[in-house]
Amino acid sequence: PHQKDVTSLLASAVQACHHM
């Protein structure tokens, strides 16, 4: 159902981790 939202959130978290 909300897979897109989950994927977006995951991508955001990954990018944030990489930015750190």
SULQUITA-V881039 format. One line per field, one symbol per residue. ss: DSSP state (h for helix, s for strand, l for the rest). phi: phi as a letter, one per 30 degrees, with the letter a starting at -180 (. if undefined). psi: psi as a letter, one per 20 degrees, with the letter a starting at -180 (. if undefined). A space follows every 10 residues. Layout:
ss->???
phi->???
psi->???
This chain:
ss->llhhhhhhhh hhhhhhhhhl
phi->.cdddddddd dddddddddd
psi->flhggggggg ggggggghh.
